[in-house]
Amino acid sequence: MKIGDLAAHYELELQPLYDADEAKALFGIAAGQVLALSPAKLIIQKDTDISFINMQKLLSILNDLQIGMPIQHILEEAHFYGLVFKVNEHVLIPRPETEELVDWVISVCSLQLSVNSFKKISILDIGTGSGCIPITLKKHLPRADVSTLDVSADAIAVAKQNAHQIGVNINFIEADILTFKSEEKFDIIVSNPPYIRDLEKADMHHNVLAHEPHLALFVRDDNPLLFYKAIADFTKTNLNPNGELFFEINEYLGLETVEMLKDNGFTDVELRQDMQGKDRMVRAGVRFEI
């Protein structure tokens, strides 16, 4: 079978789950890894025959896609901010909107470091997952001391592998932020905590519901800001003067999140939209006697 024929086969077989553009993209990712070809070369070489071994690999990937497995879990890797992360069923697949949050933090920290060449920055990420946030921050801010916290030992194990593979040193903390206490203080606290309400499950893709960890995704409808409130409380005692808090947020709860932070004494609260125009990120400072 030729590359172009298999691409058409992917599109046909994935119709029940994905539209044509999504199916083409999935074939591009799968074939790109198996055949080591760029998207452009896949098009240029569409009349090239696929070897039997590679055909079997690509058909096996197709079978997994048909049962709803995310392509990142099938290939056991996801791309984030120019880096490649190992992922599995224990961690969320990194999302583009989280890249925007990370970019915001890097921009703020880079400006601070450019003003003071001797400054060091301490960063705490809450909700480690694959490690995409803390590892990327450390990779791009080598002078920062980065710690990260997660309740899941399985997630921390994946993140440690990623930190080793990418070549950065991170301090890992296994703990539940709802009960975690520490005397350590930080200049930056950043988090992408669980924020999807149970009522929003009906609008989600099957492969997310079936294959990604619900512990990292969902909160009860009657207390959707549970983790944000806990992190805000932690921040009030563990953020250095002039420090800042960054959140990724539920697009439907932007104003509620901002009001919660203001009610808790946070200042200069900024709500930012992502590239799709959705309320997705918040930045806040505090003026507490610390």
Secondary structure as UniProt FT lines:
FT   HELIX           3..13
FT   TURN            14..17
FT   HELIX           20..35
FT   HELIX           39..44
FT   TURN            45..47
FT   HELIX           52..66
FT   TURN            67..68
FT   HELIX           71..75
FT   STRAND          78..80
FT   TURN            81..82
FT   STRAND          83..85
FT   TURN            89..90
FT   HELIX           96..115
FT   TURN            117..118
FT   STRAND          121..126
FT   TURN            129..130
FT   HELIX           132..140
FT   TURN            142..143
FT   STRAND          144..150
FT   HELIX           153..166
FT   STRAND          171..174
FT   TURN            177..179
FT   STRAND          186..191
FT   STRAND          196..197
FT   HELIX           198..203
FT   HELIX           206..211
FT   HELIX           214..216
FT   STRAND          218..219
FT   TURN            221..222
FT   TURN            224..225
FT   HELIX           226..238
FT   STRAND          239..248
FT   TURN            251..252
FT   HELIX           254..263
FT   TURN            264..265
FT   STRAND          266..273
FT   TURN            275..276
FT   STRAND          279..286
//
